[in-house]
């Protein structure tokens, strides 16, 4: 059985210390269709926490291309 992963890439820090971090947040096993359905749901629920700001509504856009997703959250 194939294992699929949800990989998150985020920018952290500010000014000269700003950098990109990448990490795997989930693994899903199954067929391609099963995995993409589950990964789609996980991507839609993903909510990054900003360490200095309380939760507030943000514009979210989830794009899919082939086997990948791109979630853009304004202000995150």
C-alpha positions in Angstrom: 0.0 0.0 0.0 1.3 3.5 -0.8 1.9 6.1 1.9 1.2 9.7 1.1 2.2 12.8 3.1 1.0 16.3 3.9 4.0 18.6 3.8 3.7 22.1 5.2 6.1 24.9 4.2 5.9 28.1 6.2 7.9 31.3 6.7 9.0 32.1 10.2 10.9 34.8 11.9 11.2 38.4 10.7 13.7 40.8 9.3 17.2 39.2 8.8 16.1 36.0 10.7 13.1 35.2 8.3 13.4 31.7 6.9 11.4 28.9 5.5 10.6 25.7 7.4 9.2 22.5 6.0 7.7 19.6 7.9 5.4 16.6 7.5 2.2 17.0 9.4 0.4 13.8 8.4 0.7 10.4 6.6 -2.1 8.7 4.8 -2.1 5.2 3.4 -4.4 4.0 0.6 -5.1 4.4 -3.0 -4.4 7.7 -4.8 -8.0 8.7 -4.7 -8.5 7.9 -1.0 -5.3 9.7 -0.1 -6.1 12.8 -2.1 -9.5 13.0 -0.5 -8.1 12.7 3.0 -5.2 15.1 2.3 -7.7 17.6 0.8 -9.7 17.5 4.1 -6.5 17.9 6.2 -5.3 20.9 4.1 -8.7 22.6 4.5 -8.6 22.2 8.3 -5.0 23.3 8.7 -4.8 26.5 10.9 -1.4 27.9 11.6 -1.0 29.7 14.9 0.7 33.1 14.9 2.6 33.3 18.2 1.8 37.0 18.8 -1.7 37.4 17.3 -5.0 35.9 18.4 -7.1 33.9 16.0 -8.9 36.1 13.5 -10.7 35.4 10.3 -8.4 35.3 7.3 -8.9 34.7 3.6 -8.1 31.1 2.7 -7.6 29.7 -0.7 -6.8 26.1 -1.5 -5.5 25.2 -4.9 -5.0 21.7 -6.3 -2.6 20.8 -9.1 -2.0 17.1 -9.9 -1.1 15.4 -6.6 -0.4 18.6 -4.7 -2.2 21.3 -2.9 -1.3 24.9 -2.2 -3.1 26.6 0.7 -2.7 30.4 0.9 -3.8 32.1 4.1 -3.6 35.9 4.0 -1.8 37.3 6.9 -0.6 34.0 8.3 
